[in-house]
Amino acid sequence: MRGPEGPDRQRLFVGGSWVEPDGGYYAVVDPANEETVGWAPEASRDQVHAACAAAREAFGPWSRTAPEERAALLARTAEIIGERFVPYAELAQAETGATTGTARGMQVGVGAARFRRYARVEPAEWAIPPQINEAGPMGKAGVMGALAVRQPVGVVTCITSYNNPWANPAGKIAPALAMGNTVVVKPAPQDPLSVYRMAEALEAAGVPAGVVNVVSGRAAEVGETAVSSPDVDMVSFTGSTAVGQRIAEVCGRDMKRQLMELGGKGAAVVLDDADIGSAVAGIGTTFSFYSGQICTAPTRVLAQRGVYGRLVEQLAAYAGRLRVGDPREASTVVGPVISAEHRDRVESYVETGRKEGAVVVAGGERPPYEKGFYVVPTLLADCTNDMRVAREEIFGPVVSVIPFDEEEEGIALANDTDYGLIDYVWSGDVARAFRIARRLRAGGVGVNTVGRNMEAPFGGFKKSGVGRDVGSYALHAYSEVQAIVWPG
């Protein structure tokens, strides 16, 4: 689709230039009202290869740039994003259907914060204790000194998710650039325009040509080429486990480095001695935050028998109080999901749950709006852990509640899943909660909270991903460790 003529047509960002796309343009749709937000570019395979080649050419000079200079550029980028905060947030809201608070605070606000975070220069090398070697085939006796040095990986393809077109790309681009890598960014096809605004901010901050490249498209070949290009050394991907597995297969053929943040089916283990109000408030964020389109959501609630009835009742009441509607209105708590296709998918899971024997105690119907892709917050009770609604990632405002009797059963149920991103434990006995947390097979565990520490490592066990990022862990993720050894 060529799209209309005019300023709403977004061009690709390749090698420091804004380039007309070979494949024309496609409409980016506002999920709240189904209106066209703008026209995104459809890159060709050749243009993706050109972006990767530009990143390869820029890698040598950029990797040799002083860390302080790279950090200063990231700081300037954060400042520019701050200066353009309102229009950037309005665009993010239009692309994603996020509420105003989410678009400002959790999308653009977090994106800017991540650039500021990696504007902090951290040591890239550290000493290793000397080793005393006895005489042998390798030489005379002596003392060997050693140094471990973080080196950039090279060209990194960053494939980002649709649920947060600011925080997710910034969380990849900023640490990758801080470590001296260059990047090719392939944003999600549903909301790529915000990522191009990020590229504009980086360009205004003075990023050298080729260090950052952005190519978009709905065709599978865009992402496939960005992964398979011989110029690419690493792929950082956020998205579904199924797509992550395909990317891993391609990376494995050339031994490309990978960072994978994939699906989740977070278990919230609520024990008999838990503060039910706290648990309801935490679990309730699944209904509202990003309209449930978040991999860290506690969507699988495991409730001990003593609190099961009260928890279901209060979660149903919580869901019923949430206003669903236009995300631009201040009273709205739950906006739309990203697309009509995704709304249909979420609704099909609710129907599947009914057929499997789950009881719909809140929601379960489509709100009466003529336009927009809305889903009412839905609570499914009396579930079992073998139901599809309890095993598969729905990625919408749907929570399944499963009862259990003894603590050991709750732990076993929590671990009986293909996923392992973030789980949660609610208990009035903090020591008990921490003991259980250590037995959960998940990359992170929230104890009496769904909050995050943004310096804590983030990533998953099992099919929820490979590797860790966030904070200093991202600097490790986007680097190789080199050992330098010398005689003392």
C-alpha positions in Angstrom: 0.0 0.0 0.0 1.6 3.3 -1.1 -0.4 5.5 1.3 -1.2 9.2 0.8 1.1 12.0 -0.1 1.9 14.4 2.8 3.7 15.0 6.1 2.1 12.0 7.8 4.2 9.6 5.8 7.1 8.4 8.0 10.4 7.6 6.3 13.0 4.9 7.4 16.2 6.0 9.2 19.2 4.3 7.6 22.8 5.3 7.8 22.0 8.8 9.2 19.5 9.6 6.5 15.7 9.6 6.3 14.9 7.2 3.4 11.7 6.6 1.3 10.6 3.0 1.8 10.7 0.7 -1.2 7.5 -1.0 0.0 5.4 2.1 0.4 3.4 2.8 3.5 0.7 1.3 5.7 -1.7 2.8 8.1 -1.1 2.9 11.8 -4.5 2.7 13.5 -5.5 4.2 16.9 -7.0 1.2 18.8 -9.3 3.5 20.7 -11.2 4.9 17.8 -9.9 3.0 14.7 -8.7 6.3 13.1 -5.5 6.5 11.2 -2.7 7.9 13.3 -0.1 8.1 10.5 1.6 6.1 7.8 4.5 3.8 8.6 7.2 2.8 6.1 7.5 -0.7 4.7 11.1 -1.5 4.2 12.4 -3.9 1.6 14.9 -6.7 2.2 17.6 -4.6 0.5 16.9 -1.6 2.8 17.2 -3.8 5.9 20.5 -5.1 4.6 21.6 -1.5 3.9 20.7 -0.6 7.5 22.8 -3.5 8.8 25.7 -2.6 6.6 25.5 1.0 7.8 25.6 -0.2 11.4 28.6 -2.4 10.6 30.5 0.5 9.0 29.8 2.7 12.0 30.7 0.2 14.6 34.5 0.6 14.5 34.6 4.4 15.1 31.7 4.3 17.6 33.2 1.5 19.6 36.4 3.5 20.0 34.6 6.6 21.2 35.2 7.4 24.8 32.5 6.1 27.1 32.1 9.6 28.5 31.2 10.9 25.0 28.7 8.1 24.5 27.2 8.8 27.9 26.9 12.5 27.1 25.0 11.7 23.9 22.5 9.5 25.8 22.0 12.3 28.4 21.3 14.8 25.6 18.8 12.4 24.1 17.0 12.2 27.4 16.8 16.0 27.6 15.4 16.2 24.1 12.8 13.6 24.8 11.8 15.7 27.9 11.5 18.8 25.8 9.1 17.0 23.4 7.4 15.0 26.1 3.8 16.0 25.5 3.6 15.4 21.7 5.6 12.2 22.1 3.2 11.0 24.8 0.2 11.9 22.6 1.6 9.9 19.7 2.3 6.9 22.0 -1.2 7.1 23.3 -2.7 7.2 19.8 -0.6 4.3 18.6 -1.1 2.0 21.6 -4.4 3.0 23.2 -2.7 3.6 26.5 -4.3 5.8 29.1 -2.8 9.3 29.5 -1.1 8.4 32.7 0.5 5.2 31.2 1.5 7.0 28.0 3.2 9.8 29.9 4.6 8.0 33.0 5.3 4.4 31.9 6.0 4.8 28.2 7.7 8.1 27.3 8.7 8.8 31.0 10.4 5.4 31.4 12.0 5.7 28.0 13.6 9.0 28.9 14.7 7.6 32.3 16.4 4.7 30.6 18.5 7.0 28.5 19.4 9.0 31.6 20.3 5.7 33.4 22.8 4.7 30.8 24.3 8.2 30.6 26.1 7.1 33.8 29.6 5.9 33.0 30.4 2.6 34.8 33.8 0.8 34.9 34.2 -1.5 31.9 37.0 -3.5 33.4 37.9 -5.0 36.7 41.0 -6.7 38.2 41.2 -10.4 38.8 43.3 -11.6 41.8 46.8 -12.6 40.7 47.6 -16.3 40.3 50.9 -17.9 41.3 51.9 -20.5 38.7 54.5 -23.2 39.4 57.1 -24.1 36.7 55.9 -26.5 34.1 55.5 -27.0 30.3 54.1 -23.5 29.9 57.2 -21.8 31.4 58.9 -20.7 34.5 57.2 -20.2 37.8 55.7 -16.7 38.2 52.8 -14.5 39.1 50.2 -13.9 36.4 48.1 -10.8 36.5 44.7 -10.6 34.8 42.1 -8.1 33.8 38.5 -8.7 32.7 37.3 -6.2 30.2 33.8 -5.6 28.8 34.0 -5.2 25.0 31.0 -4.3 22.7 29.4 -7.2 20.9 29.1 -5.4 17.5 26.0 -4.8 15.6 22.8 -5.5 17.6 19.4 -6.0 16.0 16.7 -4.8 18.4 13.2 -6.2 17.8 10.8 -4.5 20.1 7.3 -5.2 21.4 4.1 -3.3 20.7 3.0 -2.9 24.3 5.5 -0.2 25.1 7.1 1.6 22.1 9.2 3.8 24.4 10.4 1.9 27.4 11.2 -1.3 25.5 13.3 0.1 22.7 15.0 2.5 25.0 15.9 -0.4 27.3 17.7 -2.0 24.4 19.2 1.0 22.5 20.6 2.9 25.5 22.7 0.2 27.1 23.8 -1.1 23.7 25.1 2.3 22.7 26.6 2.9 26.1 28.7 -0.2 25.6 29.9 0.9 22.1 27.6 -1.2 19.9 25.6 0.0 17.0 22.0 -0.9 16.5 19.3 -1.8 13.9 15.9 -1.3 15.4 12.9 -3.2 14.0 9.8 -1.9 15.9 6.6 -3.7 16.2 4.4 -3.1 13.1 1.4 -1.9 15.2 3.1 1.2 16.7 6.4 2.0 15.0 6.0 5.8 14.8 7.1 6.4 18.4 10.4 4.6 17.7 11.1 6.9 14.8 10.5 9.9 17.2 13.2 8.3 19.4 15.5 8.1 16.4 14.8 11.8 15.8 15.8 12.6 19.4 19.0 10.6 19.0 19.8 12.4 15.7 19.2 15.8 17.3 21.5 14.7 20.2 24.3 14.1 17.6 24.4 10.4 17.1 26.8 9.6 14.3 25.5 8.3 11.0 24.8 4.5 11.0 25.1 4.1 14.8 21.3 3.9 15.1 19.1 2.7 12.2 15.3 2.1 12.3 13.5 -0.1 9.7 9.8 -1.1 10.0 7.3 -3.2 8.1 4.5 -5.6 8.4 6.1 -8.2 6.2 7.9 -11.0 8.0 10.9 -10.6 5.8 11.8 -7.3 7.5 12.4 -8.9 10.8 13.9 -12.1 9.3 16.4 -10.1 7.3 17.4 -8.0 10.4 18.1 -11.2 12.3 19.8 -13.2 9.5 22.0 -10.5 8.1 25.7 -11.4 8.2 26.5 -7.9 9.5 24.6 -8.6 12.7 26.4 -10.0 15.8 23.5 -10.1 18.3 19.7 -10.1 18.4 17.8 -8.6 21.3 14.1 -9.6 21.1 11.0 -8.9 23.1 7.9 -10.8 22.1 6.2 -14.1 22.0 8.0 -17.4 22.8 7.0 -18.8 19.4 8.8 -16.0 17.5 11.7 -16.1 19.9 12.2 -19.8 19.2 12.4 -19.1 15.5 14.9 -16.3 16.0 17.0 -18.5 18.2 17.2 -21.1 15.5 18.5 -18.5 13.0 21.0 -17.1 15.6 22.2 -20.6 16.4 23.4 -21.3 12.9 25.9 -18.4 13.1 26.4 -18.4 16.9 25.0 -14.9 17.2 24.5 -13.7 20.7 20.9 -13.5 22.0 18.9 -11.6 24.6 15.3 -12.9 24.7 12.5 -11.5 26.8 9.6 -13.8 25.9 6.2 -14.8 27.2 5.0 -15.1 30.8 2.2 -16.6 32.8 2.9 -15.2 36.2 1.7 -17.1 39.2 0.4 -15.1 42.2 0.6 -17.5 45.2 -1.8 -16.1 47.8 -1.5 -17.8 51.1 -4.1 -18.0 53.9 -2.3 -15.4 56.0 -2.0 -12.8 53.2 -3.2 -9.3 53.3 -6.1 -9.8 50.8 -6.4 -6.1 50.1 -2.8 -5.9 49.0 -3.1 -9.0 46.9 -6.3 -7.7 45.2 -4.7 -4.4 44.4 -1.5 -6.1 43.0 -3.3 -8.7 40.9 -5.8 -6.1 39.8 -3.1 -4.3 37.8 -3.5 -7.1 35.3 -6.9 -5.8 34.4 -5.9 -2.2 33.9 -2.2 -1.7 33.3 -1.7 -1.8 29.5 -5.1 -3.5 29.4 -3.4 -6.7 30.5 -0.9 -6.6 27.6 2.1 -7.1 29.8 4.2 -10.2 30.2 4.9 -9.7 33.9 1.2 -9.6 34.9 0.0 -12.0 37.6 -2.6 -13.6 35.4 -2.6 -17.1 37.1 -3.8 -16.7 40.7 -3.2 -19.6 43.1 -5.3 -19.0 46.2 -5.1 -21.1 49.3 -8.5 -22.5 50.3 -8.8 -20.3 53.4 -8.8 -17.1 51.3 -10.1 -18.4 48.0 -13.7 -17.2 48.3 -12.9 -13.8 49.7 -10.2 -13.3 47.1 -12.5 -14.2 44.2 -15.2 -12.0 45.5 -12.9 -9.0 46.0 -11.2 -9.4 42.6 -14.6 -9.5 40.9 -15.6 -6.3 42.7 -12.3 -4.7 41.8 -12.7 -5.6 38.1 -16.3 -4.4 38.1 -15.3 -0.9 39.3 -12.8 -0.3 36.5 -14.0 2.1 33.8 -13.4 0.9 30.3 -13.3 3.5 27.6 -11.6 6.3 25.7 -8.0 6.4 27.1 -7.9 10.1 26.7 -10.6 10.6 29.3 -9.3 11.1 32.8 -11.8 8.7 34.4 -10.7 5.8 32.1 -8.7 3.0 33.8 -8.8 0.4 31.0 -8.2 1.4 27.4 -8.4 -0.8 24.3 -6.1 -3.7 23.3 -3.9 -3.2 20.4 -6.0 -4.5 17.5 -9.3 -6.1 16.4 -7.4 -9.4 15.9 -6.0 -9.3 19.4 -9.4 -8.5 20.9 -10.8 -11.5 19.1 -8.0 -13.6 20.4 -8.6 -12.5 24.0 -12.3 -13.1 23.7 -11.7 -16.6 22.2 -9.7 -17.5 25.3 -12.6 -16.4 27.6 -14.9 -18.6 25.6 -12.5 -21.5 25.8 -12.3 -21.0 29.6 -16.1 -21.3 29.8 -16.1 -24.5 27.8 -13.3 -25.9 29.9 -15.4 -25.4 33.1 -14.2 -22.1 34.4 -16.8 -19.8 35.9 -16.9 -16.2 34.6 -17.5 -14.1 37.7 -16.7 -10.7 36.2 -16.6 -9.4 32.6 -16.7 -11.9 29.8 -18.6 -9.6 27.4 -17.6 -6.9 24.8 -18.4 -3.4 25.9 -21.0 -1.6 23.8 -18.8 0.8 21.8 -19.2 1.3 18.1 -15.4 1.9 17.6 -12.3 0.7 19.3 -10.9 -2.7 20.4 -12.1 -2.9 23.9 -12.2 -5.9 26.3 -14.0 -5.9 29.7 -11.7 -7.0 32.6 -12.6 -10.6 33.1 -12.2 -12.9 36.1 -12.3 -16.7 35.7 -12.8 -18.7 38.9 -12.7 -22.5 39.7 -10.0 -23.0 37.1 -7.6 -25.9 37.1 -3.9 -25.7 36.1 -4.5 -27.9 33.0 -6.9 -25.5 31.4 -5.6 -23.5 28.4 -6.6 -20.3 30.1 -4.2 -21.3 32.9 -1.3 -22.5 30.7 -1.2 -20.1 27.7 -0.4 -16.4 27.7 -3.6 -14.5 26.9 -2.0 -11.0 27.0 -5.2 -9.2 27.9 -7.2 -8.2 31.0 -8.1 -11.8 32.0 -7.2 -13.4 35.3 -7.7 -17.1 36.2 -8.0 -18.2 39.8 -7.0 -21.7 40.9 -7.6 -23.0 44.5 -5.0 -25.1 46.4 -4.8 -26.7 49.9 -1.3 -27.0 51.2 1.8 -24.8 50.7 3.6 -27.6 48.8 0.7 -27.9 46.4 0.8 -24.2 45.7 4.5 -24.2 44.9 4.1 -27.2 42.6 1.2 -25.5 40.7 3.2 -22.3 40.4 6.1 -24.3 38.8 3.9 -26.4 36.6 4.2 -24.2 33.5 6.3 -23.7 30.4 7.0 -20.1 31.5 9.0 -18.6 34.3 9.3 -14.8 34.0 7.9 -13.2 37.2 5.9 -14.8 39.9 4.4 -13.3 43.1 3.9 -14.4 46.7 1.5 -12.8 49.2 1.9 -13.8 52.8 1.8 -12.1 56.2 4.8 -14.0 57.2 7.7 -12.4 55.2 10.2 -15.2 56.1 7.7 -17.7 54.7 7.2 -15.7 51.6 10.9 -15.5 50.9 11.3 -19.2 51.5 8.7 -19.9 48.9 10.1 -17.3 46.5 13.4 -19.1 46.4 11.6 -22.3 45.3 9.7 -20.7 42.4 11.2 -21.3 39.0 11.0 -17.7 37.7 13.5 -15.0 36.8 11.9 -12.7 39.4 9.6 -13.0 42.3 7.6 -10.2 43.9 7.0 -10.6 47.6 3.7 -8.8 48.6 4.1 -6.4 45.7 4.0 -6.2 41.9 6.5 -3.3 42.0 9.8 -3.4 40.3 13.3 -2.4 41.3 14.7 -1.0 38.0 18.3 -2.1 38.9 17.3 -5.7 39.5 18.1 -8.2 36.8 15.1 -8.9 34.5 14.6 -12.1 32.4 13.0 -15.5 32.6 13.5 -19.1 33.3 12.4 -21.9 30.9 10.5 -20.6 27.8 10.3 -17.0 29.2 13.6 -16.1 27.7 17.4 -16.2 27.7 19.7 -13.7 29.5 19.1 -10.8 31.8 19.0 -7.0 31.3 18.0 -3.8 33.2 20.5 -1.8 35.3 24.1 -3.0 35.2 22.9 -6.4 33.9 22.1 -4.8 30.6 25.7 -3.6 30.2 26.8 -7.2 30.6 24.1 -8.4 28.2 25.3 -6.0 25.4 29.0 -6.8 25.8 31.5 -9.6 25.6 34.0 -10.2 28.4 37.6 -10.3 27.4 40.4 -11.5 29.6 43.8 -9.9 29.4 46.6 -11.8 31.1 50.3 -10.7 31.8 53.2 -11.9 33.8 53.6 -10.1 37.1 
